[in-house]
Amino acid sequence: MSNDLDITALTTLTEQYIALWNEADPAARTKLISELWAPDGSQVLTDPPQEIREAAAELAFPIPYLSVRGHRELDARVTRAYEMFIAPGEYTFAPRGVAQRLAGGLVGLGWAMVSTADGSEGGAGYDVLALDADGRIRSDHQYIGPA
């Protein structure tokens, strides 16, 4: 499926991916993770927070990336993001268009963290997904940038 995603499949992937990060119900989040990700799927945060980058620099390490693997770690990651950004009610995640097929069988998906008060963007990012033969995420490299 990963090599022949049509616009319907790309739209569905976008909707499910964004819905996951906004989902309030822990059981529904867990279910979405198992539907979206392969059992050994991973997410890599390619640009960690500034304090992590500074700590690495102090130790003369290159800028690290942060990674989670498997449904349990993904569930903890998504749950923490929900608690930090969505549960307080200030933001919601929204797609920036529909996912796009990229070279090499990859899929690109843009998103924004949108203020519930005025619709302004408080942050944004772009995820590059590698899908398995069943269309589930094998790897998700997340790039977070300014809005």
N, C-alpha and C positions, 0 to 999 in steps of 0.2 A: 504494500500500500504506500510506503514512503516515497516511492519514485513516481507514483501516478496519482498524487493528490489533485483532485479537481477543486474548483472554487467552492463547492458545497462542503467538501471535506476540510478545506482550509478555514472556511467560516465556522464550521462546527468546532474545530480544534481551537480557534481563537476564543469562541464563546465559552467553551469548557475550561480552558486555561485561565481566563480572567475570572470566571465564576468561582473557581477553586480558591483563589486568593481573597475573595469577598465572602466566602461561605462561613456563616456563623455557627452552624451545627457541626460539632466535631465528628460525628459518625458520617455525615454527608461529605465532609472534607476527606476523611479516610477512604471512602468509597471512590470519590473523584480521583484521588491519587492512584488507587489501584487500576482505575480505568485509563488514566492518562499515561502513567509511567510503567515501563517494564519493571519486573521485580528487582532487578539490579540497577535500575536507572539512577542517574545522578543529576545533581545541580551544582554548578560551579559559579560562585560569585567571583568574577574576574577582577573586580576593583574594590577591595575591602574598605571599610571605614578608615578615615584618616588616622585615628588613634592606633589602629593595627599597623598601618603603613609606617607611622613614626616609630613604633616599638621595634619593628623589623629593622628599620634604618639604624636605630640605636645599637642594635646587635650586629650590624653589618650584613644583614640578610637582604636578598632582593625582595621586592614587594611580593608578599604571598598571595595566593588565592585561597578561598574558602570553599570546601566541598562537602556535600552530603551524598550518601549512596544508600539505596534501598528504601522501601516504602516507610519503614519506621522512622528513619532519619529525615526523609522528606516530609513526613507528617509533622515532626517536631519543628522543622524549618518553616513550613507553611503556617502552622499554628502560632509560632512566635511572631511572624510577620503580621498575621491577623491581629494578634493582641496588641502589637505596637502601633499599627497604622489604621486599622479598620474599626476595631472594637470601641475605641474612644469616640467614634462618630464624626471625626473631623474630615476623614478622607474615604474615598472608595477607589478601587482600581478600575480603569477603563481601557479598552483597546485603542490603539492608534492605527486604525485601518484594520484590514484583514491580513492574516499571516500570508507570507509570500514564499514561493519555492525559490531556493537559492541554488547555486552551483553545488555539485557534489552530492545531491540528494538531501541537502539541509533545508530547514525551514526557518524563516526569520519572522519574529513576532514583536511588534512594538506595543508599548503600554504606557499609561500615565497614571500617576496618583493624583486624583482630582479632589479639590476641596468640596465638601458637601454644602458649605456656606455660600460660595460664590462661583463655583465651577472652574476656578483657576487651578493650574497645575502646580503641585508642590514638589513634584519629582517625576522622573520618567526613565524608561529603560528600553533595552532591546535584548531579546533572547534569541539565541541561535540554537535550534533544536535538531538533533539527529534522531530519527525514528527507526524503530526496528521493522521487521517484515509485517508485523501486525498493526503498524501505525502508532505504536506506543513510544513514548520518549525514552531513548537510551541515554542521551545526555542533553543537558540544558545549560548552556553557557550564558549567564546573565551579565549584561553590561548596564550598570546604573549610571545615569548622567543627569545633568541639570534639566529642568523642565524646558 
